[in-house]
Amino acid sequence: MKNSLVLTVFLASTFFFAFAGNADISENDAKTDSIKRQQQIYEKLDLISESAISLMDEVGAFPTLPILTAPTVEGKLKQLLTTVPLDYNPQVQGFIDRYSTDRYRNYLSRMMGLGAYYFPIYERIFREAGLPVEIKYLSIVESALDPHAVSRVGATGLWQFMHATAKVYGLQMDRHMDERKDPFAASRAAAKYLLESYETFGDWLLAIASYNCGPGNVLKAIRRSGLENPDYWAISPYLPKETRNYVPAFIAMTYMLEYHEEHGIFPLEMPDFGKETQMISVQHPIPFSVIAAAIDVDEASLKFLNPAYKMGFVNGSAESPMRLVLPQVAPADYEQLYAVLNEPNHPIRKETLLAASRPASVTYTVKSGDTLSGIAKKHKGATVTGIKTANNLKNSQIRPGMKLQIF
């Protein structure tokens, strides 16, 4: 990548609510807007991955950004052979207009980069469950593909499960782990929820709406509509505002990512988190740091691939083995990996744990206005009592210029 790109990503589904402006634009206005957008994206090629630039160089031209008139969008939605009906209306057009701006184009490029890892997981699980694979795009609307996303009401993970609902669908949550953050477990739970909703309502858009606001609110909207077998659009006015935007946002997201090249959207090259992975079963308690040392990978890669573990620690046992996802392990490392997993006194295991047990310390120079509590907050793991003990302080009084050892 030519330059690193820093994006601010809103993690809750509210990121997508409340579009503004008239979705109906004249063909001339659309053509002018398309030309401007095309010029802007070509001026910002540093936002596109090297592989995408190479691909465009091979074909000898950059794609022409389409004119987003209603007939164009409606026609292209109909061309997508999906199980979920991708209906077109001004609401959908409004979200497509929004996602076509430079701000969202950059965001969608990041989503495609992350999707290179997450989407194959979703697709495999959804096919096994009998769920339409295009529902994978719903996870972007839910969490921006961030397993650590937490909404304002506490919904957590890639598929934004509330604690009570997660329990119903068998997701484990304790002091060691939160399976709402696990892409495999959470996707299976989401598939089960959506299939149950589809069995209840017989309509995929109503099932998707139910995922956002719950089946009770969908049933209430159906009753308020007075219709016998309404579709989503018929009951939309009676749904919560969030859900009225949720389904059009999903349809627009599906459109944009299915036609991403036409809109100048290319995957951003993400950090090397290991698209080629493998799973192992861990039957003994072991920290990530020991496994990382054994197969010579960055511990951060293990944390990315295993976001459900809260403390960088796998609490496996023979009675309850735990799954761990690893970057592809070199054949030469298999024997060593097996050894550290099963031999408590293995040298790598002992050395890694010993290094982790040594307290790290820094010297801090007190500044005007500093307090011990404020200094402790600046240093992860430090406490006021610990600072006082380490520096032989009889009370909490400090003065500018003092040198404090912080552990």
Summary of the structure (lengths in Angstrom):
residues: 407
radius of gyration: 25.5
end to end distance: 38.0
largest distance: 77.1
contacts: 1199
relative contact order: 0.10
helix: 55%
strand: 8%
